[in-house]
Amino acid sequence: MSLQNLWLESQHGEYAVPEVREVLERYWRFLVSMSERTHLIREYHPDLPQWQADLLLWEETWKRTHPYRGRLF
């Protein structure tokens, strides 16, 4: 997999797909573990944690189950 920084042409690299998947999954776990920003008011599913609301929104937008539902979330 080839990745390119769109703002800095000198930053680019080639990575194996399993390596990219592992890093992305770790990053998603980190995002889900972050504490909620309770001072914000959300209109879309304010009763759910942000990550769950975002997951539902993704699924409703694409009209399919998220590929990581049940695996990471």
C-alpha positions in Angstrom: 0.0 0.0 0.0 1.4 3.4 -0.9 0.6 6.4 1.3 1.3 10.0 0.5 1.0 13.1 2.6 -1.0 15.5 0.5 0.6 18.6 2.1 4.2 17.5 2.2 5.3 15.7 -1.0 8.5 14.4 0.8 6.4 12.3 3.2 5.4 9.1 1.6 5.9 5.4 2.1 5.1 1.9 1.0 3.5 -0.5 3.6 2.2 -4.0 3.6 -1.6 -4.1 4.0 -1.5 -6.2 7.2 0.8 -3.6 8.7 -1.5 -0.8 7.8 -4.5 -2.7 9.1 -2.8 -3.3 12.4 -1.9 0.3 12.9 -5.4 1.5 11.9 -7.1 -0.9 14.3 -4.8 0.3 17.2 -5.7 3.9 16.3 -9.4 3.1 16.2 -9.2 1.4 19.7 -7.4 4.5 21.0 -10.2 6.8 19.6 -12.9 4.6 21.2 -11.1 4.6 24.5 -11.0 8.4 24.7 -13.3 10.1 27.2 -16.4 11.7 25.9 -16.5 15.5 25.5 -19.6 16.0 27.7 -19.7 19.7 27.1 -20.7 19.2 23.5 -24.3 18.6 22.5 -24.8 16.2 19.6 -28.0 16.0 17.6 -27.4 12.5 16.3 -27.9 9.9 19.0 -26.8 12.0 22.0 -27.8 9.1 24.2 -24.9 7.0 22.8 -21.2 7.4 23.1 -19.7 9.3 20.2 -18.1 6.3 18.6 -21.3 4.3 18.7 -23.3 7.2 17.1 -20.6 7.5 14.4 -20.8 3.8 13.7 -24.5 3.9 13.3 -24.3 7.0 11.1 -21.7 5.2 8.9 -24.0 2.1 8.6 -27.1 4.2 7.8 -25.1 6.2 5.2 -23.7 3.2 3.4 -26.8 0.9 4.1 -24.7 -2.0 5.3 -23.1 -3.3 8.5 -19.7 -1.8 9.2 -17.0 -4.4 8.4 -15.5 -4.0 12.0 -18.8 -4.3 13.9 -18.3 -7.1 16.4 -14.6 -7.1 15.8 -13.4 -3.8 17.2 -16.7 -2.2 18.2 
